[in-house]
Amino acid sequence: MMASFGKGPYKLADIAYKFGSKVSTLSPVRANLIKKGMIYSPSYGYIAFTVPQFDEFMVRTLPEFS
């Protein structure tokens, strides 16, 4: 989970590595999350949550992913 990396923005390559996958495999998921307004891309190769402190909320509510 992205939030387990701490405060964003997050490097997409790091997320792919953690899940044992390629960046190209995560691209459709990334596109869907951007379309839903949950994340955005502040710069090339990085993603961040659109809602401030959403990463902290995710860690609190789903501690098994931390």
HULIN-V487349 format. One record per helix or strand of 2 or more residues. SS is the DSSP state (H for helix, E for strand). FROM is the first residue (numbers start at 1). LEN is the number of residues. Records with the same first field share a line. If there is no record, write none. Layout:
BEGIN
SS: FROM-LEN  FROM-LEN
END
This chain:
BEGIN
H: 2-4  12-7  23-13  54-8  63-3
E: 10-2  39-2  46-4
END
